[in-house]
């Protein structure tokens, strides 16, 4: 839509209708001291396009971009490599629509992407169904709490201390207006608060919210929390801020989570100064009608051809108004498209391999810094007819707990010796030079 500025006659006519003598009358409620009465100090009144462009480029040059230095920031916003093909494909005309996906006759490209996205997210997070996305992970987290409240008719949410503080902040803001009670706590570095969660769940709880892995990167089996929640009629909400991690660890839905939400930025979407991002939202099928946001379904057109439409729309705001499941009546379409293309290019094997690479690089960095735990033994354990290498480790500085980790991916030059190494001990291979290489660990079961 082109921007057509108003003519003086248009302005005069509009002011006459509302009873204002001038545009200045529209700002009488703004205190005089807050109004700009002259030029801004230090800012020229005008400049050429080229001069402004050069000036802004010089200012931008003072910033340190994420791609120009080693980048260790995270906490829900990650700088992963995004293939150039993603940016190329999201610009194709098949994915453009003049309006919204509510007009399926002109939005089949967009709708098919949403359908594929929902399938990918449901599989990745381990749940039955997924919606067409939310604004970001934090809003998805709150929507999950609200959904649990509607389903259980309760208003108390027990929140893990390991939940991202920004997500907690968003939940607190929303709870001010809904009257929900949030049971929160500050995280402790040396331990999780599973015992607090288990003790806090009661017959007044609508849900318990747990981040996986948590804000400090810790991974816990959610099964016990799920069991306690279900015993008390509450739901388990799992939050994932880094979906790539699910290429290496068990999906929350497989451990009893009823609703799994998260942030999808790390796949296909750049850091973008904090947004826009793409919220992920999945749940068990029995909660489908309480799910917020859009849902895309598959159907047949008048000619019997496969097609896609938005479905179960009676849940949404444009039909149910104030009784809708959410006031979020849109989705992060462009970011969904980038996420879906990136994940499609990777495939399941690619996601697992990417998780391995990430883990290996993290371990390598910690080893270089002298902070990582030492690997003590690789040995084989029978699983059916196969012998799979299994990694055991203890903390280097103290005799800590032993963790069992299934599957070890060794450097290429050692692949031929996996079975030999699998029956050896740490001492057998430590002096062989293998200790200079970092095993890549996947499918962690603690």
Secondary structure, 3 states (H helix, E strand, C coil): CCCCCCCHHHHHHHHHHHCCCCHHHHHCCCCHHHCCCCCCCCCCCCCCHHHHHHHHHHHHCCCCCCCCCCCCCCCCCCCCCCCHHHHHHCCCHHHCCCCCCCCHHHCHHHHHHHHHHHHHHHHHHCCCEECCCECCHHHHHHHHHHHHHHHHCCCEEEECCCCCHHHHHHHHHHHHHHCCEEECCCCECCECCHHHHHHHCCCCEEEEEEECCCCCCCCCCCHHHHHHHHHCCCEEEEEECCHHHHHCECCHHHHCCCEEEEECCCCCCCCHHHCCCCEEEEECHHHHHHCCCCCEEEEECCCCCEEEEECCHHHCHHHHHHHCCCCCCCCCHHHHHHHHHHHHHHHHHHHHHHHHHHHHHHHHHHHHHCCCCEEEEEEEEEECCEEEEEEEEECCCCCCCCEEEECEECCHHHHHHHHHHHCCCHHHHHCCCHHHCCCEECCECC
